[in-house]
Amino acid sequence: MSIQSFLFNQYAKWKLKDVPEAQREQMTELIAKDPELFKKIGEEIERRKKGGESEMKAAMEVMKKYRAELTVLMQK
């Protein structure tokens, strides 16, 4: 395990402390598979929030946009 992945896992444990461990591990595995995709998703959500959308609406719309890529990633 690299230092970067260790730090990422520790951050995920802290940030997602209310999420069940199995789901948290699944999320961190997905992010580790394609960190650039999740960086792009996060940036787009932030841009929409700054434009006045609620966080929930922005996240839902962006996730719909990247549904195909996320589906492929989950099947790997």
Rosetta constraint file for C-alpha pairs under 8 A:
AtomPair CA 1 CA 5 HARMONIC 6.39 0.50
AtomPair CA 1 CA 6 HARMONIC 6.57 0.50
AtomPair CA 2 CA 6 HARMONIC 6.24 0.50
AtomPair CA 3 CA 7 HARMONIC 6.10 0.50
AtomPair CA 4 CA 8 HARMONIC 6.08 0.50
AtomPair CA 5 CA 9 HARMONIC 6.07 0.50
AtomPair CA 5 CA 32 HARMONIC 7.95 0.50
AtomPair CA 6 CA 10 HARMONIC 6.26 0.50
AtomPair CA 7 CA 11 HARMONIC 6.11 0.50
AtomPair CA 8 CA 12 HARMONIC 6.11 0.50
AtomPair CA 9 CA 13 HARMONIC 6.19 0.50
AtomPair CA 9 CA 28 HARMONIC 7.02 0.50
AtomPair CA 10 CA 14 HARMONIC 6.34 0.50
AtomPair CA 11 CA 15 HARMONIC 5.95 0.50
AtomPair CA 12 CA 16 HARMONIC 5.54 0.50
AtomPair CA 12 CA 17 HARMONIC 7.68 0.50
AtomPair CA 12 CA 24 HARMONIC 7.34 0.50
AtomPair CA 12 CA 28 HARMONIC 7.19 0.50
AtomPair CA 13 CA 17 HARMONIC 5.40 0.50
AtomPair CA 13 CA 24 HARMONIC 7.48 0.50
AtomPair CA 16 CA 24 HARMONIC 6.84 0.50
AtomPair CA 19 CA 23 HARMONIC 6.65 0.50
AtomPair CA 19 CA 24 HARMONIC 6.11 0.50
AtomPair CA 20 CA 24 HARMONIC 6.18 0.50
AtomPair CA 21 CA 25 HARMONIC 6.10 0.50
AtomPair CA 22 CA 26 HARMONIC 6.26 0.50
AtomPair CA 23 CA 27 HARMONIC 6.14 0.50
AtomPair CA 24 CA 28 HARMONIC 6.21 0.50
AtomPair CA 25 CA 29 HARMONIC 6.10 0.50
AtomPair CA 26 CA 30 HARMONIC 6.30 0.50
AtomPair CA 27 CA 31 HARMONIC 6.25 0.50
AtomPair CA 28 CA 32 HARMONIC 6.05 0.50
AtomPair CA 29 CA 33 HARMONIC 6.30 0.50
AtomPair CA 30 CA 34 HARMONIC 6.79 0.50
AtomPair CA 30 CA 73 HARMONIC 6.88 0.50
AtomPair CA 30 CA 74 HARMONIC 6.92 0.50
AtomPair CA 31 CA 35 HARMONIC 5.07 0.50
AtomPair CA 31 CA 38 HARMONIC 6.39 0.50
AtomPair CA 33 CA 73 HARMONIC 7.46 0.50
AtomPair CA 34 CA 38 HARMONIC 6.92 0.50
AtomPair CA 34 CA 73 HARMONIC 7.82 0.50
AtomPair CA 35 CA 39 HARMONIC 6.12 0.50
AtomPair CA 36 CA 40 HARMONIC 6.14 0.50
AtomPair CA 37 CA 41 HARMONIC 6.20 0.50
AtomPair CA 38 CA 42 HARMONIC 6.02 0.50
AtomPair CA 39 CA 43 HARMONIC 6.14 0.50
AtomPair CA 40 CA 44 HARMONIC 6.20 0.50
AtomPair CA 41 CA 45 HARMONIC 6.22 0.50
AtomPair CA 41 CA 62 HARMONIC 6.63 0.50
AtomPair CA 41 CA 63 HARMONIC 7.56 0.50
AtomPair CA 41 CA 66 HARMONIC 7.89 0.50
AtomPair CA 42 CA 46 HARMONIC 6.23 0.50
AtomPair CA 43 CA 47 HARMONIC 6.16 0.50
AtomPair CA 44 CA 48 HARMONIC 6.23 0.50
AtomPair CA 44 CA 62 HARMONIC 7.06 0.50
AtomPair CA 45 CA 49 HARMONIC 6.18 0.50
AtomPair CA 45 CA 55 HARMONIC 7.31 0.50
AtomPair CA 45 CA 58 HARMONIC 5.45 0.50
AtomPair CA 45 CA 59 HARMONIC 5.74 0.50
AtomPair CA 45 CA 62 HARMONIC 6.58 0.50
AtomPair CA 46 CA 50 HARMONIC 6.20 0.50
AtomPair CA 47 CA 51 HARMONIC 6.33 0.50
AtomPair CA 48 CA 52 HARMONIC 6.63 0.50
AtomPair CA 48 CA 53 HARMONIC 5.80 0.50
AtomPair CA 48 CA 58 HARMONIC 5.89 0.50
AtomPair CA 49 CA 53 HARMONIC 4.85 0.50
AtomPair CA 49 CA 54 HARMONIC 5.98 0.50
AtomPair CA 49 CA 55 HARMONIC 5.91 0.50
AtomPair CA 49 CA 58 HARMONIC 6.52 0.50
AtomPair CA 53 CA 57 HARMONIC 6.50 0.50
AtomPair CA 53 CA 58 HARMONIC 6.00 0.50
AtomPair CA 54 CA 58 HARMONIC 6.09 0.50
AtomPair CA 55 CA 59 HARMONIC 6.02 0.50
AtomPair CA 56 CA 60 HARMONIC 6.14 0.50
AtomPair CA 57 CA 61 HARMONIC 6.15 0.50
AtomPair CA 58 CA 62 HARMONIC 6.13 0.50
AtomPair CA 59 CA 63 HARMONIC 5.98 0.50
AtomPair CA 60 CA 64 HARMONIC 6.19 0.50
AtomPair CA 61 CA 65 HARMONIC 6.34 0.50
AtomPair CA 62 CA 66 HARMONIC 6.39 0.50
AtomPair CA 63 CA 67 HARMONIC 5.78 0.50
AtomPair CA 66 CA 70 HARMONIC 6.20 0.50
AtomPair CA 67 CA 71 HARMONIC 6.05 0.50
AtomPair CA 68 CA 72 HARMONIC 6.33 0.50
AtomPair CA 69 CA 73 HARMONIC 6.20 0.50
AtomPair CA 70 CA 74 HARMONIC 6.16 0.50
AtomPair CA 71 CA 75 HARMONIC 6.40 0.50
AtomPair CA 72 CA 76 HARMONIC 6.61 0.50
